């Protein structure tokens, strides 16, 4: 596994000055994004397949351990306020459970049966997508979950920092992003973790775009849950509908603080309920709804 190899460029890391350590790490990180580019066709397949399932009422379930699991949980949680993704539509299973989010429970990743049991406890079925991620590509917890997902007919996707890797063999869609040896040997929270975060950004963001959660580059399904997001929502409505921020605020209040609903009311007239029906007729895609 290249993630476990010694990096010949960092063998004297402890003898360097602080600025030299930082410069070396920065140069190593610069290779992460380019390493993802060859995987874009596989990531595209994953995005389109996941979007199809979510559109039909299915779920996306991430499965990971350690850094991988924590990154997956971060990604799933942030989709709710950013895109108003329904709670439970995208979720993450982390080896060791919630306690592993705030402290290391390293042994939990070795339990394949726990991965299987945790996944099946969610009632996973053929309409769901299960994405297992592991820097090593061989984490037993993730392997157990992917095997269970295959048994029930769910779509299986694997994201690995090594190729070949056992989790890739278990997935219908294989995403391999080998970033090479780490700055500190085996510390996959570094380049491998960065690569996983970037790929998760790509997948979840593109899925939400396909589901109509974005108009142009505006988050038109943002949840208005604090003052900052209220200002953002008002600005979006004002810009897209061509109204003042005061009018945008009023439209949002009338529309239950639903940005897309407020925009349709402003541009097409009618009530918020009529606007919601127009949006539903166009699968929630604002660009189609307003022509």
C-alpha positions in Angstrom: 0.0 0.0 0.0 1.5 3.3 -1.1 -0.2 5.0 1.9 2.1 3.0 4.1 5.3 3.6 2.2 8.1 5.9 3.4 8.2 9.2 1.5 11.8 9.7 0.2 11.2 13.5 0.1 10.6 13.8 3.8 13.1 11.4 5.4 14.8 14.3 7.2 11.6 16.1 8.3 12.7 16.4 12.0 16.0 18.1 11.0 14.3 20.9 9.1 13.4 24.4 10.3 9.7 25.1 10.8 9.4 27.0 7.5 11.1 24.2 5.7 8.6 21.7 7.2 5.7 23.8 6.2 7.1 24.4 2.7 7.6 20.7 2.2 4.1 19.8 3.4 2.6 22.5 1.2 4.5 21.1 -1.9 3.2 17.6 -1.1 -0.3 18.8 -0.7 -0.1 20.5 -4.1 -0.2 17.0 -5.7 -3.5 16.0 -4.2 -6.0 17.8 -6.5 -4.2 16.6 -9.7 -4.3 13.1 -8.4 -8.2 13.3 -8.3 -8.5 14.3 -12.0 -8.1 10.8 -13.5 -10.9 9.6 -11.2 -13.4 12.2 -12.5 -15.2 9.8 -14.9 -15.8 7.4 -12.0 -16.9 10.2 -9.8 -19.3 11.3 -12.5 -20.9 7.9 -12.6 -21.3 8.0 -8.8 -22.9 11.4 -8.8 -25.4 10.5 -11.5 -26.3 7.2 -9.9 -26.7 8.8 -6.4 -28.8 11.6 -7.7 -31.1 9.1 -9.4 -31.6 7.3 -6.1 -32.1 10.4 -4.0 -34.6 11.7 -6.5 -36.6 8.5 -6.2 -36.6 8.7 -2.4 -33.5 6.7 -1.6 -30.6 7.6 0.6 -26.8 8.0 0.4 -25.0 6.3 3.3 -21.3 6.9 3.8 -19.3 4.3 5.8 -15.9 5.0 7.2 -13.5 4.7 10.2 -11.2 7.2 11.9 -10.5 10.2 9.7 -12.5 8.8 6.8 -15.6 8.4 9.0 -15.3 11.9 10.5 -14.9 13.5 7.1 -18.0 11.6 5.9 -20.0 12.7 8.9 -18.9 16.3 8.4 -20.0 16.2 4.7 -23.4 14.6 5.5 -24.2 17.1 8.3 -23.4 20.2 6.3 -25.8 19.2 3.5 -28.8 20.0 5.7 -28.3 23.7 6.2 -26.6 24.4 2.9 -29.1 22.6 0.6 -32.1 21.8 2.9 -31.4 18.1 2.3 -34.0 16.2 4.4 -32.4 14.8 7.6 -31.6 11.2 6.9 -31.3 11.6 3.2 -27.5 11.6 3.4 -26.0 10.0 6.5 -22.7 8.6 7.7 -21.8 5.4 9.7 -18.6 5.8 11.6 -16.8 2.8 13.2 -17.2 3.1 16.9 -20.4 5.2 16.7 -20.8 8.8 17.7 -18.1 8.6 20.4 -15.6 8.1 17.6 -16.3 11.5 16.3 -14.6 13.2 19.2 -12.0 10.6 20.3 -10.0 7.9 18.8 -11.5 4.4 18.9 -9.0 2.8 16.6 -9.9 -0.9 17.3 -13.5 -0.3 16.0 -12.3 -0.3 12.4 -11.2 -3.9 12.6 -14.8 -5.2 13.2 -16.3 -6.2 9.9 -19.3 -7.7 11.6 -20.1 -4.3 13.2 -20.0 -2.7 9.8 -22.4 -5.2 8.5 -24.7 -4.9 11.5 -24.7 -1.1 11.6 -25.6 -0.9 7.9 -28.4 -3.4 8.1 -29.8 -1.7 11.1 -30.6 1.3 8.8 -32.9 -0.9 6.7 -30.8 -0.4 3.6 -32.4 -1.5 0.4 -32.0 -1.5 -3.4 -33.0 2.1 -3.6 -30.1 3.3 -1.5 -26.5 4.1 -2.3 -23.7 3.1 0.1 -20.3 4.8 -0.3 -17.5 3.1 1.7 -14.3 5.1 2.1 -10.9 4.1 3.4 -7.5 5.6 2.9 -6.0 2.1 3.0 -8.8 0.6 1.0 -8.8 -2.4 3.3 -10.7 -1.3 6.5 -12.7 -4.4 7.8 -15.6 -2.2 9.1 -16.1 -0.7 5.6 -15.7 -4.1 4.0 -18.4 -5.6 6.2 -20.8 -2.8 5.3 -20.1 -3.0 1.6 -20.7 -6.8 1.6 -24.0 -6.3 3.4 -25.0 -3.5 0.9 -24.3 -5.8 -2.0 -26.4 -8.5 -0.5 -29.5 -6.3 -0.3 -29.0 -4.9 -3.8 -27.9 -1.3 -2.9 -25.6 0.6 -5.1 -22.1 0.3 -3.8 -19.4 2.8 -4.3 -15.8 2.7 -2.9 -13.3 5.5 -2.4 -9.8 4.3 -1.8 -6.4 5.8 -1.4 -4.8 2.7 -2.8 -5.3 0.8 -6.0 -5.8 -2.2 -6.0 -7.7 -2.4 -2.8 -10.3 -4.8 -1.2 -13.1 -2.2 -1.0 -12.7 -1.5 -4.7 -13.3 -5.2 -5.5 -16.6 -5.0 -3.6 -18.0 -1.9 -5.3 -20.0 -1.4 -8.5 -18.4 2.1 -8.9 -14.7 2.3 -8.0 -13.0 5.6 -7.2 -9.3 5.3 -6.6 -7.2 8.3 -5.7 -3.7 7.2 -4.8 -1.8 10.2 -3.5 1.4 8.3 -2.7 3.4 8.2 0.6 2.5 10.6 3.3 4.8 13.3 4.8 4.8 11.3 8.0 4.7 7.6 7.1 1.2 6.1 7.4 -0.4 9.3 8.7 -3.3 9.2 6.3 -5.1 12.1 7.9 -2.8 14.2 5.7 -2.8 13.8 1.9 -5.2 10.8 1.8 -7.6 12.6 4.1 -7.4 15.8 2.0 -8.1 13.8 -1.1 -11.1 12.2 0.5 -12.5 15.6 1.6 -12.1 16.9 -1.9 -13.8 13.9 -3.5 -16.7 14.1 -1.0 -17.0 17.8 -1.8 -17.3 16.9 -5.5 -19.8 14.1 -5.0 -22.2 15.8 -2.6 -22.1 19.2 -4.2 -22.6 17.8 -7.7 -25.5 15.6 -6.5 -27.2 18.6 -5.0 -26.7 20.6 -8.2 -28.4 17.7 -10.1 -31.3 17.8 -7.6 -32.0 21.5 -8.3 -30.5 22.8 -5.0 -28.5 25.4 -6.9 -29.4 28.2 -9.4 -26.3 29.5 -11.2 -23.9 29.3 -8.3 -26.5 30.4 -5.7 -27.7 28.1 -2.9 -31.4 28.5 -3.5 -32.4 25.8 -1.0 -30.4 27.3 1.9 -32.0 26.9 5.3 -32.6 30.2 7.0 -31.4 29.3 10.5 -29.4 32.3 11.6 -28.9 36.0 10.8 -26.1 35.4 8.3 -28.2 32.9 6.4 -31.2 35.2 6.5 -29.1 38.0 4.9 -27.8 35.5 2.3 -31.4 34.3 1.5 -32.6 37.9 1.1 -29.7 38.7 -1.2 -30.4 35.7 -3.4 -34.1 36.5 -3.7 -33.3 40.1 -4.5 -30.7 39.3 -7.1 -32.6 36.5 -8.9 -36.1 38.2 -8.8 -34.8 41.7 -9.3 -36.5 43.1 -6.2 -35.2 45.2 -3.2 -33.9 43.5 -0.2 -36.9 44.7 1.8 -39.3 43.1 -0.8 -37.1 40.0 -0.7 -37.5 39.9 3.1 -41.3 40.2 2.8 -41.4 37.5 0.1 -39.4 35.1 2.2 -41.7 35.7 5.2 -44.7 34.9 3.1 -43.1 31.8 1.7 -42.0 30.2 4.9 -38.4 31.4 4.3 -38.1 29.1 1.3 -35.9 30.9 -1.2 -37.1 29.1 -4.4 -40.7 29.6 -3.4 -40.2 33.3 -2.8 -38.4 33.7 -6.2 -41.3 32.0 -8.1 -43.9 34.1 -6.3 -41.9 37.2 -7.2 -41.4 36.3 -10.9 -44.6 34.4 -11.7 -47.1 35.8 -9.2 -49.6 33.7 -7.3 -49.5 32.3 -3.8 -46.6 30.4 -2.1 -48.6 27.2 -2.4 -49.1 27.7 -6.1 -45.3 28.4 -6.4 -44.6 25.2 -4.6 -46.8 23.3 -7.1 -44.9 24.9 -10.0 -41.6 23.9 -8.5 -42.9 20.3 -7.9 -44.0 20.1 -11.5 -40.4 20.8 -12.5 -38.8 18.5 -9.9 -37.7 21.4 -7.8 -35.4 22.9 -10.5 -35.8 26.6 -10.3 -34.4 27.3 -13.8 -37.1 25.2 -15.4 -39.8 26.5 -13.1 -39.2 30.2 -14.1 -38.5 29.4 -17.7 
